[in-house]
Amino acid sequence: MKKLIALFLSVCAASVMAAEYPDISIEDLKSAIKDGKVTVIDVNGTGSYEKRGHIPGAIDFQASADALASKLPSDKGALVVAYCGGPQCSAYKKAANKAAELGYTNVKHLSAGISGWESAGEKME
């Protein structure tokens, strides 16, 4: 019985730690970028960031993971958006979780990812 209770508690703890983040649309992200009201984090890796490109102004998470706190705004309520390859990719959670651990409360996910951004004909850097 003790093992069963321990297993139940560990499953509950894991589900709490596996936070889900609200989605943001490409249009809403474009507006936030235009208004200068968002920090965007690319979680596709430095190779993709440099060769394929990224959303304008996005931070390369792989290159900045240890220094992410210094790259984010001082306002913990500021919008932070993480993205990766596309709808089936969950790598964005690395950056989203890191931002949440740092105390950011308005963390969102661009589920369309870089593939959706590119398919929509949006500018890349």
Phi, psi and omega in degrees: 000320179299320179295321179295317178295317179298318178297315179300315180295321180291325177294317178297316180296319180295322181290328176291321182288333181275069184294145173256148182239142180297148179279152172236139180281162177300317181298316179294323178293318177302317179297316180295321178295314180301320181276357181068031186245034181206148168247124184253135182239122178267125182247026182272356181099152184299321179301312179294318181304316183277320186270310181284321183112180184206169176296136182309129178085357183294147176271138175279105184299319182300320181280341187241007186306314182288334183252018185303320181304323181284344181267344182268156181292159179288335179284110183290348177265000181293151179289128176234127181238128177249146177212161174225224189287321183173192186303330182270356184270136178244009181297335180306332184299333178302311181286319180298315179296321179297316179297318179296319177299328179281358175102005180284133187251353181240061183262130181231172184233129171270093185294335177297333178064190181293328180294319178291322178299312181294316180297331179282357178079021180281156181294145176238154173254000000 
